[in-house]
Amino acid sequence: MRILLDTHLLLWATARSRRLPAEARGLLEDPANEIHYSAASLWEIAIKLGLRRTDFEVDLGLLRATLPDMGFVELPVTGAHAERLVLLPPIHKDPFDRMLVAQSLSEPLVLLTNDGLLAEYGSLVRLVQ
């Protein structure tokens, strides 16, 4: 399966946090799965670091260096993703989450998330809790 992690799952996976749902952990550990993270997630983390959000306290340089070592593949944001974003219904208001959904639908990749609202975007969004 080709998987895209949402930003929180990405942070929890790299920190080996207990907050990472067991189902997500199993999917990440399955060598048959190809795990992607979005450049939009790194952008979101950078912005929230600048805002001093305590739920996004991370060394962004170290995070970026760690991701390839974990076997995660970076997914850039493209014009095609922006075009797909325009077509999304206004279910979710967060621009970063909306971009992740657009990327998921464009590629296609299964978007793993713990955000129940994102799951309303359809079968390519998988809720893990």
Secondary structure, DSSP 8 states (H G I E B T S, - for coil): -EEEE-HHHHHHHHHT-TTS-HHHHHHHH-TTSEEEEEHHHHHHHHHHHHTT-GGG---HHHHHHHHHHTT-EEE---HHHHHHHHTS-TT---HHHHHHHHHHHHTT-EEEES-TTGGGG-TTEEE--
